[in-house]
């Protein structure tokens, strides 16, 4: 039986980050710090409650974000970046600088690449 080749670590992290809304959520937590669920939902316009919950669970299971729940009625849940999530700050900052430069160069003028 043939062995499966080892998976590239870059492929794994890109798959994690390429999920819908994932990088946006990480960027908001990086830029604005820990957020309660409602505030995070407002900071990511257009995301559904279900999708936000799914993405947050996925990021938590990957160790990218932490979740803290206060036993109040209703429960107060706060999310923030772990050290693993903070590892992504430099990457997101670099992508942000590139995006701004490309925007200034008119790359996104016709929005033919989709919303940025």
N, C-alpha and C positions, 0 to 999 in steps of 0.2 A: 504494500500500500504506500503510495507516494506521500512524503511529508509535505505539509503546507509550509511555504516560505514564511519566515518571520515577518510580522507586520511592521511597517515603517512607523516609528513614533510620530512623525510629522503627519501621516495620514490620520492617526488616531486623534491628535489634537485638532486638526482641521475639521474632522467629522463632528467633534464636540462643538466647535465654534460656529460651524455652518448651519446649525439648526435654526429654524425661524426665530427671530427676535433675540437669540442668545447673545450676540455681541452687543446689541443695543442695551440689554439688561446689565451686562457686565460694565459697559461704558457708563451707564447712569450711576451704578453703585461706586464705580471708581471716581467719577466726577463729583457726585453729591454725597458720598458716604452712606452709612447704613440707612435703610429706608423701611418704614412700615409698609405693609402690603398695599394699602390704598394709595399712599403717596407714590409708590413705585408704579402702580397701574396708571396713575395720572401722568407720570413722567415718561411713559412709553405709550404715546397716543396711538390708538387703533388696535392695541392688543386686547384680546378677550380675557376674561377672568380665568377661563379654563386653560388657555394657552400659557398665560403667565404662571399659573400654578404648575403646569406640566414642566415648563422650562426651569422654574425654580427648583423643583424636585430633582430634575436631571442634573442641574448645576451643583446642588447640595450633595447628591450621591457621588459626583465626580470630585468633591472636595474643593470646589471653586468658591462656593459661598457657604456661609453659616446661617443658621436659623435659630432665633430665640423667641420663645413663646412665654408670655406672662399669663399667669392663671387669673385672668380677669374676665368679666362678662361684658361684652364679647371678648374673646382672647385677643391680646395685642401681640402681633407677630412682627418681628423685625428681621431684616435680611442685610447681610454685609459681606464683604469680600474676605476670604481667608488669605493666608500667606500665598497659597497657590493662585488665588484670584488676583492678588496684588502683583504676582509675577507677570501678568498680562498687561499691566498698566503701560509699560514702555512700548509694547507692541501697539496698543490702541492709540497712544500718543503719536507714535510714528505714522500710523495709518491716518490719523486725524490731520497731521501736517501735510501729508501727501494729498489727501482729499481736498484740503483748502487750496493747495497749489494748483491742483488739477482743475478745481472749480474756477479759480482766477484765470486759468488758461482756456476756459470755455469748454472743457471736456464734457461737463454735465449740462450745458446750456439747453440742449434739446431734450434732456432727460431720457435719451434713448437707451441709457444703460439701466434705467429703473430709478426708483427713489433712493437717494443717498442721505 
